[in-house]
Amino acid sequence: MVLRGPIFLGVTIRRGWHSIFETLLVESIFCVGTAGFYGAIVQTFRNAEPEWLTGVFLALITPMCFQALEYGMHYLRGTPHLKVADIISVIVSALSGLFNWYAMRQGTMLVAGEGVSLGADVKRLPFLLLEFFILKPYRFFRNLFSGK
């Protein structure tokens, strides 16, 4: 909801507060209903091999399945500019899925006795976010252009 809510807020803002409320309510219901299931899928596949195929599955296949459900809910609700919102939402979901996969591979955000406390996870998240979104891409492009 925190990541995709602003997307749907942006596409409904011209329709007024009533429309914004309805759209965000639909998005909230969707997120509450699917977040745990989505996290369980990522945790189940966190150590799967080959890594590239797991990445494709978690960044493309899984988000697109969830997005189809989300699209249907918003379509029935009559959310405006739904195609644009859904495309942006798929991109956000793909990045979110890859980050969750990365964090879980680092032993963070795990449940069912496999992880540590929520407090310990929250303390690690800023570093993991920095590493995933800044340091890893930096190292990748540095290696790519240095010929390594």
Secondary structure by P-SEA (a helix, b strand, c coil): cccaaaaaaaacccccaaaaaaaaaaaaaaaaacaaaaaaaaaaaccccaaaaaaaaaacaaaaaaaaaaaaaaaaacccaaaaaaaaaaaaaaaaaaaaaaaaaacccccccccccaaaaaaaaaaaaaaaccaaaaaaaaaaaacc
